[in-house]
Amino acid sequence: MKIYIKRVSILVFAMFLTVGLTNCKSVKNANNKQKGAVIGAAGGAILGAIIGNNVGKGGNGELGAVIGGVVGGTAGVLIGNKMDKQAQKIEEEIPGAEVERIDDGIVVTFDESSGVYFATNKYDINTASQETLNKLVAIFKEYNDTNILVVGHTDSVGAEDYNMTLSQNRANAVANYLASNGINRGRINVNWFGETQPKYDNSTAEGRAKNRRVNIAILPSEQMIENAKKEVGN
């Protein structure tokens, strides 16, 4: 599995208001560590990774307010280093999950193949999902200066309103599991999008299984940002 790193090109952003996306293996992330020194606020890339190319209706508020932007300067370099290490740890501990390093955050996508998944019309945390989430809990405890955003999704089977509630229940189920296993609930936010943001083809059983998913975004906390700034004397 690869950790996909999406970098923002500040020159292109300033001149053309676009985002440059570049992928590479987790072991080749030196540019990602350095990007904090030259990049301004750009929370949209994380948002796109969580909900897809088009922002649909649903959820409990603006994700952008939770995500925030990229930390600039040398403090951003320190934060990038820490987030790179955490992303690599997730990659090592949870094979099958899609791990993306975007801006100052990490986005993890779980589906049927990665150990956190849901049966049709269900939002319970099954045994396989518990095993995977337990590994994630251990990582969150090790890296305890981050915030966590859990986003729920469904396939297209059933009524749209029903699926919106189902995706909310899935996000809350994961958030509650993390909290019940020692993660401070104050670190955790939830959002949900029902069937409005499929990543896979809902006309196939395989695609529907993958769309019954959760994403988890891991983001620097205010304390982490302040500590980084103090460390570099900003």
N, C-alpha and C positions, 0 to 999 in steps of 0.2 A: 504494500500500500504506500502511496505517496502522500506527503503533506503538500497541498497546493498553495503556493504563495502568490498573492495578487498584489502587485505594487502599483502605487499611483504615481504617474509621471507629473511632477509639479509644473514643468515647462508646458506640457500639453494641456494640463488643467488650467493654467493661467491664461493661455492664449486661445484655447478652443473649448474650455469647459467640458473636457472629456476625461475619462479615466483609463489609464493604460493598465492592462492586466497581463501578467507574465507568470508562467508556471515553472516550477523547478522542484527537484527533490529536496527533502528536508535537510539533507546534509550540505546543500548548496544554498544556504540562506544568508550569506554575508551581506548581500545587498539589502535584504529585509531588515537586518540589524542596524544598518546605517541609515535607512530611509527617514527615521525620525528627525534627523537634522535638517531635512530640506522640505518636508511635506507639511502643508497646512491641514485644516480640518477637512475630513472626508469620511463621514460615517456611512455614506451610501453604499459602499462596496460590501460592507458587512450585511447591511439590510438586504441587498440583492441576493447574497448567498443564502440568507435565511429563508426568504419567501419566494425566490425566483425572479424572473425578469420583470414581471408586472405586479404592482402592488394591488392586491385585492381587498375587498371589504372584510371586516371582521376584526377580532382582537380587542384588547382592552385599552388601547391608547396608541400614541405615536411611538413606534419602535426607535425612531431617531432620537427621541429624548432620553431613552435608556442607553442607547449606544454611544452617543456623543461623538467626538472627533478624535483625530490623531494628535498625539502629544509631540510637539516639535522640540528642536534643540537636542543637546546631549542627554537630557532626561528621557527623551524618546528613544535614544539608543539603548539606555539601560532597560527601559521597559520592553523594548523589542527583544533584547537578549533573554529576559526572563520568560517572555511569552513563547519564544522559540523553544526554550528548554521544556516548557510545559507541553507544548504541542508535540514535541518528539516523545515525551513520556507517554502521552495518550496513544500515540501511534504504536509504541512498543507494547503497551499493556492491553490495548483493545484492537487486535487485528480485525480488519473488515470494516471498521468505521471510516468514513470519509472525513479527514481532518484538513481544514483549510486555515492558513495563516493569512489574515486579511487586515490591513491597517494595523492597529494596535491590538486586535483581538484574534480569537480562535473560534472557528465555527466547526462543530462536530455534527455530522448527519448520521443518524442510526436508522437502519431499516431491517428487514427480515434477515439479511445476510450478516449483520454486524452484532446481533445479540440483544438488541432492544427493539421490540416490535409488538404489534397488537393484532389480535384476531379481528375479524369483521364485527363491528358493533361493540367492541370491547375496549376498556381502558385500564384493565387491571395489569399490575406489574407481575408478569409470570416468572417462573424460576430462572429461565435463561436470561431474561432481562435483569433480574436481581443480581445475577453473577456479574454481568457487565457493569451495571451501575455501582456495584460495590467497589470495583476497580477505579471507577471514576471518583467515587467518594474519597478513596485513599489519596488520589492525586489532588483533589480540591483541598484536602486537609494539609497536604504538603505545601501547596501553593495557596495560602489562605488570604492573600491580599488582592483577590480578584472578585468581581461580581459575575453572576451567572444568569443568563436569560434562556428560558426553556420555551420553545415554540412548537405547538401541536398542529398536526395535519391529518386529513382523512383521505380515503379514496372517494369515488363519485357515487357509490352505491347508497341509496336512500335519499331522503329529502335534504335539501341544502341547509335549512334551519337546524335539522337534527344533527347534521354533520358538523355544523359550527359548534354546537354544544358538545358534541363528542370530542372534537379537537381540543376544546377547552378542558374537558375532563382528562384527556391524555396529558396535556401539559401540566395540569395540577397534580396528576398522579405521580409524574416523575419528580416534580418539585417537592411534593410531600415526602416522597421516598428519600430524596437527598436530605431533607430536613430531619426526618426521623432517624437518619443514620449519622447525625452529628454535624451537618452543614448548617451554619447559621442562616435562619430563614430570611434575615435581613439582606443577605447577599443575593437572594434569588428573586427574579422577576419572571412572569409568565406572559405569553401571548398565544394567539391561536388564529387559524385561517380556514378551518373547515376543509372543503374540497376545492377552494378557489386557487390554490397554488400547487397543482400537480407537477412533479418532476419527471414522472414516467407515464406511460400509456395506460389510461384507465380502461381501455377496451380489452386488456389481457389480464389474466389472473396474476401473473408475475408483476405486472405494472401496478395493479391495485395493491398488492402486498407491500411493495416498496413505497407507495404513497401513504400507507398507514404508518407514518413516521413522526419522529420528533427531531428537531434541531436543538443543539445547545450552543449558545455563544458565550464565550468566556472573555471578560473585558476587564481592563484595569480599574480598580476601585479608586475613589478620590484619595484615599490614604496612600495607595501605591504611587499615585502620581505625585502627591506632595512629598513623599519620601524620596522619590527619584530626583525631584527638583532640589531638595535639601542636600542630597548627596553630591550633586554637581554644583551647588552654590547658586542656583537660579533664584 
